[in-house]
């Protein structure tokens, strides 16, 4: 399964990204070393959306803290960048698909990443991964 992470990115041109204790949703906790991942630099942290395609180099799952009533599973990952994005794709480009339920890759991305502002790792469909590959 391919994945997307939306989070703050300190250096969009880094060859390796390190993301600590990231929330997982929509199948994101199944991420494993060797998986394909697309990196979205969070607009909340000054990013511009899709910046890179990579391969997950390592994954470390975090355990639920003692006494936590509600807790979203988290993982720390390292990602080796394969290619930088050639075209932008972020909140502004996906806005026309807000609340659209047509099964399109754009609607899937908008729903999973921009319906709520939370940074997270999510699993995506093969169709959406094929769509994202066209940006490289």
Buried (B, 14 or more C-beta within 10 A) or exposed (E): BBBBBBBEBEEBEBEEBEBEEBBBBBBBBEBEEEBBBBBBBBBEEEBBBBBBBBBBBEBEEBEEEEEEEEEBBBBBBBBBBEEBBEEEBBBEBBEEBEEBEEEBBBBBBBBBBBEEEEBBBBBBEEEBBEBBEEBB
